[in-house]
Amino acid sequence: TMWKNTDGVYTADPRRVPEAFSIDSLKYDEAMELAYFGAQVLHPSAMEPCIDGNIPVYVRNIFNPDFKGTVIQGRCTSLSETNKAGKVVNWRSKQGEIPIKGITSVDGVSLLTLEGASVIGGAQVAERFMGSMAGAGIDVLMVTQASAESSITIVVPENMGQAALRAAQSTFELELSRSNVNGISLTDKSLAIVAIVGEGMALQSGVSATFMSSLAKANVNIRVIAQGSSERQVAVVVDGDDASRALRAAHMAFTLSQTMVSVTVLGATGKLGSALIRQLNEQRESLSKKMNLSICVNAVSSSKKMIMGKDGKCLVTTSDVNEMLDSDEATGLDMHALTMALKADVNPHRVVIDCTNDDSVADYYAQWLNSGANVISPGRRAGAGPMDRYKEIREAVSSNSVEWQYESSVGSSLPVLSTLRDLLQTGDDVQLLRGCLSGTMAYVFRTMDENTSFSEAVRQAVEKDFAENNIREDLSGVDAARKVVVLARELGMDVSVEDVVVESLLTDEIRNKEYTGTREEINAAILEDLKSLDEPMLKRWKEESDNGRLLRYKFYVDVATGICQCKLEGVDNKDTLYRLRENENLIAFETSRYTTSPLIVKGAAAGPELAAAGMFADLLRIGRGFSAST
């Protein structure tokens, strides 16, 4: 029995992978592979006598003697025996069986590469190159060779890198002077080996693909790949700074732990952010059981303060977020510091949820995406903002295998953008979009009549949390115009808010007036000023009503003409908006396939709870992508 200060041999270093756990049993060969690639609990020399005598080795915790720890015994099946065992199957087809036992790493390594030596002959190059390393006493950890036999790369300890370089240069001095060898180079950045180990990899397809895919999703670049002929290990070399992220990504990939998503919520104290955090807490247990998904909110902010979990740990969000931001651990909001912390987070699955609808926050999207984080934005500032920034964000998404989800920016919890993308990706020709995208406008014109004035209907919409924080954005048509721009850009149209023909319901005086005070005081003042519109709006309502029509605030996106507009108009009982309810949005898709009648997406879409549900759905889309990649 080996008495250590840990509960046996772990699936990974628990200091770097908090989700790591003790392994019940290992074969000698698996334990040797783990030890070779850095598992500090074991040392090969300590096991050699036991291997010879087939003696079980128990690794237990001296501080927790009641825990059974890890038992190491038996040899792995030889390669020839494995090949006789049967056909290759995908490892996922064996439900409940995980092909690897552990994931480990070796920090502080360098790559030494000899390039362009094909004129010498591959066998001679390899013999001389490896001979030079042996002669200099260099510990070679990994070897890879190009198929053309013209290049060889070896992995050596970083502290032996310069000695290895000198040995190789001395051996090939003549060839270098004659240009028979293009060059010999040593990496100048600290690298790390990350390896997965397990007997179960043999004759099981998809193991390497799962490993590599998990690293790609975590935005970890692979410098070198090597797989042992025994099929008991696959090792890669990555940048040293990415080692912890790579370990956690691989650990989650093989369901050795739950898929954990680190979430930053900006604007967490607002109605939208508060509703989202409440929904996340309510569904935490369900997500864990049904999706093997753990949502870790490790940073929240208001417009003035922020708080981040120490070393990326989860915050306890069941308590009032306002109380957390009033605590001593909270600091002033610093977007640069938050961005640096996001980049330093070793969790491979990171998501920023921006509930602020703030242009200055949207300016950070490209940075976050380029660092490997995903972004969810229910606001329209990014999707309908300056075209240069929009294109920069799009480029960051396509270049980094990350996602920018903004379904909730158009139809709240309605599947508007996903429906539009499905139509486009299946080859349908979308010709016209029309409908109503403003929950505030839908409520106002469903509610107002001879007994309920325009200003009173607006006041009720504000009380029900249907309106934007600045209700003039709703009533001026600007908010609806931004949604139109988001849709138009999905259709490939080069459109900005300024290009949308918008009918404002406000007079210039109300639209341009400077209001002061708290948000509630400002809204109260605006509502008071809106009373001046009650009479003209009632007159317009009566004119349409006398002709059997209802007022609706309608949008159009005409692809053929390039015209985008938002306007108030009367609709008869043949129009899809005629029966629009007080809290609904409706989008009609007229396409080359839907010719006899349009495809309609309709449903409740007003209020923070529905908007939060839309963001939650965006988060789950990203979460399912993480799980699928693993």
N, C-alpha and C positions, 0 to 999 in steps of 0.2 A: 504493500500500500504506500502510495506517495501522498504525504500530507502537505497540502498547500493552503494558501489563504483564499481560495476560491472554491465554489461548489462543483469541482470537477473541471472537465474541459468544456469550454463554451462554444456555441455556434459562431461567435465572433468576439472580438475584444469588447467587453461591456463598457469600457471607458469611451469607446468610439461609436459603439452601436448599443444604445441603452436598452433596446428590445432583445438583446442576446440572452440565451438561456443555456442551461447545462445540457450536454449531450448524454443520453443514457448509456450508449455503448459505441465502441469503435473497433475496427480491425487494426492490427498492428500497422499494416501498410498505410491505412488512412491516417493514423496517428503520426507516422513518420513523415507523411506529406505535409500535414499541418505544422509539425515541428520545423520542417525544412523551410516552410514559408512563413515562419515568424510566430507561431503559437508559443508563447513564453512559458506556459505551464509545463510543457514537455521538453525533454532533450533526448535526441535519438540514442545517445550512449547509455542513458539510464534504462532504456528498454531492451537493448541488445541481448543481455543475458536471459531475460524473460522470453524473448522471441525464440531463442535456441531451445529453451526448455518448455515452450508452450505454456508458460505460467501467466495466468491472468494478472493484469496490472490494474489496481484500483486507485483512482485519483479522487481524494476526498478533502473536505475542508476541516482544518484543525480547529477552527472557530465555530464550526457547525457540524459536529461529529454525527448527529442523527441523520443528516442528509446522505443518501446513498452514493451520490457523486457519479463518476463515469468509470465503467469497466472497459478495459482494452484487452482483447483476446482474439485469437484466430487470425488466419491469413486470408487475404482477398483471393478470389478466384483468379487463376492465371489468365493471360490474354488468350491463349490457345483454347482453354476450356470455355472461356466466355464466348468465343466465336462459334463454338459448337452448340451453344445453348439454345439458339433459335433466331428468329427474325428480329429486325430492328422495329421498335415501337416508339411512339411519341411519349415522353415522360408524363404528359398531362393525362394520358388515357388511363394511367394507373392511379385511380382516385385515392387520395390519402397517402400515397407514397412519394416521398421527396427524394430526388436522386442525389442530393449532396448532404454531407454531414456538417460542414462548416465552411466559413469564409475567413481568410486570414490575409495578412499583408506584411510586407517588408519595406520599411521606410529607408530613405537615404540611399538610393541607388542611382547609377548613371548608365547611359548607353554609349558603347564604343562601337562605331560602325566603320567597316572597311568597304569602300565602294569601287566599282568598275574594274574588277580584277579578272574579267573573263578571259583575257588573252593568256593568262598564266595557266589556267586550268583549275577547275573547281576543287578537285581532290587535293591538289598540292597547296592551294590557298588555304583550305580549311585546316590541313595538317600543320602548316607553318604558323598560321594565325593562332590556333589553339596551343601549339607548342610554345609560342612566345609567351602566352599567358601562364602556362605551367612553369616555364623557366623563371618567370618573374614572381612566382608564388601568388598569382592573382586568383581570387575565388570567383569563378564564373557561375552565376546564379541561373542564367537562362541563355539559350542560343537560338537564333533564327537565321535562316539562310534563304536568299531569293532563289526562285526556281531556275533562273538562268545561271546560278552559281557564281554570279559576279559580285554579290554583296553579302556580307555577313555582319550581323549585329549581335553583340553579347551584352548581357546585363551584369554589371559588377558593382560591388559596394562603392559608394560615393568616395570614401576615403582612400580607395585604391585606384580611382579613375585616372589620375595623372600618371601613376606608375604603369598602368595598363597602356595608356597612350604612348608613353615613351618606349615600352617594350615592342609594341606593334610598329611604331615608326622605325625603330632600329632594325627589326626583322625585314621590313619591306623598304629599306632605305634606297636600294638600287632601283627597284621598280617605281618608287615615287619620283626619283630623279629623271627616269626615262618616260614618265607618264603612263607606264603600264598599269599603274593603280591610280585612280582618280584622286583619292584622298582618304585620309583616316581622321575621323572626327569624334569628339567627346562632347556630350551634352553639358551645357553649363548651368542647367537648372536641376534642382533636386527632384527626383522622381520616386515613385513607389511601385512595388509589385502588389497586385491584388489577385488572389487565387481562390477558386472554389474547389473543394475537395470532397470526394465521395465515391465509393465503389459503385453506387447506383447509376453513374453516368454511362457505364459501358452498355452499348447496344441500345441506347435510348436517345432518340433524336430530339432536337429542340432545346437541349440543355445549353449549348453554347449560344444559340440564338436568343434564349431568354436572358442569359448573362449579358450579352452585348447590347440587346435592346434596352435593358434596364439602365445600363450606363449611358446610352444615347439619350434616353428620356431625362436622365439626371444632368445632361449637358457635360458629360465627362468624356474628354478626348482620349482615345486609346493610341499609345505610341508603338507598342509591340504586343503581339499575341503568340502564345505557345501552348500546345496541348501535349501532355505526356502520352506516349504510345500505349500505356496501360489504360488510358481513358479514366484515370482516377482523379485527374486534376486539369483545370484550364487556368492559365495565368495570363494576366495582362499587365502592361506597364502604363501608368498614368502619371500626370503631374502630381507632385507631392501634396499640393494644396487641395487636390480633389480626392485624396485617398479616403478620407472619412465619408464623404458623400458617396463614393463608389461602393464602399463597404455596406452602407445603409441601403443603398439602392438594390444591390444584389441580395441582401438579406431579406428585403421585402419581396423581391421578385420571385423567390422560391417559396413564398408563403411561410418562411421561417418566423415571420412576424407580420402583424397587420400592416397594410399599406397606410402609412401615416402621412397626412397632408398638413404642412405648416401654413397657417392662414394669418394674414395681416388684414385687419379691417380698419379702413380709414373712414372717418365720419361715423364712428361707432356709437356716438351719443345721440345722433339724430334719430328721427322716427324710423327711417329706413334701416340704419345700422342696428338700432336696438331690436327691431323686429327680426332681423336676420340672426343675430346672436341668440335671441330667444328660441327661434326655430331650430338652430343648430343644437342647442342644449336639449331640447325636447326630443330630437331624433338621434342623439348620440348613441344610445344603447342599440337602437334599431339598425343603424348603419354598421355598428360593430358586428352584430349577429348576421345580418343579411348580406352585407357587402364586404365584410372583413376590412372595413375602412374606418380609420380613426382620424377625426378632424381635430387638429391642435391649433387653437387660436393663440398665437404666441406674441402678438402685437396688436394694440388697438390705439386709436387716436381720436381726439376731438379736433376742433378747428384751432385749438391753442395748446393742447397737451398731448403727450403720448406716454405709453408704458410698454415695455418689452420684457418678455420672460427671460430670466437670466440664462445665458448659454442656450438660448432658443427653446427653453422649456415652456410648456403650456401654461397659460394664465387660467386662473379659476374664473370663468366667465359666468358662473351661475349667480354671482353677486352683481350688484348694480355697477355698470361700467363707469358711471359718474363717480361712484365712491372710489373705484380703483384709480381713476385719474386725479382724484383729490388726495391720494395717499402720498407718502414721502418718496415712494419709489418712482413716481411719475416725474417726467421732465417736460420742459417746453418742447413744442412740436418742432422737430428739426428734420426736414425731409432728406437732407444729405446723410445725416447719421442713420436714419431709418433705412435708406438705400444701402449704405455700407453694411449694416447688420443683415439685411436681406441677402446680400451677396455672400456674406460670411457664413450664413446658415448652412450647415452640412446636410440638412435634410434634402434629399434629391427632389422631393415633391413640394414645391412652394407656390403659393397663390396669394396675390394681392387683390382684395376686393375694395374697390374705390366707391364709397357711397357719398362722396363729397360734391360731385358735379362741378368741380373746380378746375379751371383751365390750367392753373399753375401745377396742380397735381398731375393732370394729363401730360404735362411736359416730361414727366419721369417715366412714362410707360415704356418707351423704347429702351431706356437703361435697364429697367427691370426685366424686360423680355430678353435682352441681350445677355443678361446674367443667368438666364435659365429659369426665371420665375414666370408664372402664368398670371394673367390679369383678367379680372371680371369688372366690367364697368356698366352699371345700370344708368348712369348719366349719359348725356349726349355730347358732352364737351369734346371728347376724343373722336367719336364716330362722325360728328358733323362739324368738327373744328377745322382749322386751317389745313388745306390739302397737303402741304409739304409735311406737316406733322403726321397726318393720316397715312401718307405713303411711307414715312419713316417707321411708323409702328407696324405697318403691314410687312415691310422688309424685315424687321426684327423677328416677326412671327415666322416667316418662311425660312429664315436663316438659322433658327435656333431650335427647331422642333418643339416649340411651345405654343400655347393657345391664348388667344384674346377672345373671351366670350362676352358678348354684349346683347344677347337675346332680349334681356329685360329692359334694354334701353328704348325699345320700340313699343312692344305690346305687353309690358309688365310680365305676367306669367304665361301669356299666350304664345304659342309656337309660331310666331310670324316669320322671323328670319330663317329658322330651320326649314319651314315650309318653302320659302322662297328659294333657299339653296337647293333643296331637293328637286324642285322644278327645273332649275337651271342645270344642275349636274346630271339630270336624266335627259337633257336635251330639249326640254320644252322651251318654246319661244314666248317669253312673258312680254305682253304688249301694253297692258295698262293695269295699274294698281289704283284702287279708289276705296274710300271708306271714311271712317272717323278714328283718329288716333289719340284724341284728347278725352280722358275720363272726366275732366272738369267741364268741358263743353258739352259732353253727352249728358251729364247730370243737369246742367243749367237749362238746356233746351228741352229736356224731358220734364223738368219741374216747373218752369215758368209758365204762367197763364194769366188770365184776367185777375185772379186772386193772389197770385204769387209773383211779385215783381222780379225784374232781372237782377237787381242788387241783392234781393232776399235770396234768390236761387243761388247766387254766387256765395253769399254768406253761409248757406247750408253746405255747399260743396267744400268750403274751407273748414267748417266744423267737422265734417266727415273725413278730413285728411285726404280728399281727392285732389286738392290743388297743389301746385308747386309752392315752395317757401315764399317766392315772390309771385303773387297771383297775377301780376301784370304780364309775366311770361306766358301764362295760359291765355289770358284775354287778348293779348296783342297778336297771338298766333305764332309767336316765336318758338315756343316749345314744340308745337305741332310741326313747324317748318323744319326744326332740327331732326325730328323723327323722319320726315320726308327725305331729308338729305341722306340719312343713314340707309334708307331703303334704296334710294336712287344710286348710291355708290355701290351697293350690293349688285345692282344691275349693270355696273360698269360705266355709269354716267359720271362725267366730270362736273359735279354740281357742288356748290357751296350754298350756305344759308341765304346769301345775298341774291342768288339766282332764283329763289322761290318767290313766286307771286303770292303775297300774303295779304289777306284782308284782316285788319285789326279792328277789334270791337271797341277800342279805347279812342277817346279824343286825343289830339296832340297834347293838350294841357295835362291830362292825367298821365299819359305815357311818359312825358318829359319832366314831370314835377319831381322835385327833390323832397322825399319824405324822410323824417328823422325819428329816432326812438327805437324801442325794441321791435322785434318782428311782429309781435301781437299788436303793438301800437301802430305800426306802419300799416298792417292789414286793416285795422279798424278805420284808419284815415282814408285808405283807398276805398273801402266799402262805403264810407260816407260819401265820397266823391262820385261813386258809381250811381248813386241815386239820381244824378242828373241825366243818366242814360235810360232810366226806367221808362219814361214816356216814349222816346223814339223807338226803343226796342219793343215795347208793347204794340206800337203802331205797326211795326214790321211783322210782328207775330200775327196780328189780326189780319193783315193783308194776305198772308200765306194761308191762314186758317180758313178765311172766307173762300179760298180756292181749293180747299181740301188738301192742303199741304202742311207739312210740319217743318219747322226750322231745324237744320242740322249743320254742324260745322264740318265741312267735307274737305277731303284732300284728294288730289289726283297726281299720279306720276305717269305721264304719257311718254313711253320709250321712243316712239317713232318721231314725235315732234320735239322731244327733249324738254317739254314744258312740265314744270312742277308747280302746283299751286295749292293754297289753303284758303277756303272762303266759306262764308255763311250763305246757305241757299235753302230754298224750300224744296222738299221732296214729297212726291205723291206715294200712294200705297203700293205702287209697283217697284219702288226703290228699296234696296236692301236695308237702307238706314231708317226706313219709316218706323219699324218696330224696335229700333234700338232702345235698350233699357238704360236706366239712369246711371249705371256704373260700368257700362260695357264699351269695349272697342270692337270695331269691325273692319276687316280688310278683305276686299274682293280682288281675286287674281284673275284677270282676263288673259288667256294664253291661247296658243295655237291648238292645244288639246282641249281646253275647256271652252268650247265654242258655243254650245247651246245655252249654257249657264256658267257663271264664274265659280271658281273654287272660293269658298268663304271660310275665313277663320273669325270666329266671333265668341265673345265671352267676357265675364267680369275682369276688369283690368285696372280698377282705380283703388288707391289706398296703399299704405306701406306694407300691409301683410301680404297682399298679392305680389307687389314688387319684390319683396323679400323672398317669396316663394320662387319667383323667376330667377333671382340670383342663386338661390339654393340649388335650383335645377341646373344652372350653369356650372356650379361647383361640382355637382354630381357627374356631369358630363366629363369634366376634367378628371375627376376621381376614377371614373370607369376607364378612362384612357390610361391612367397610371396602372390600374389593375390589369388591363388588357395587355399592356406592354410587358407585364411580368408573367 
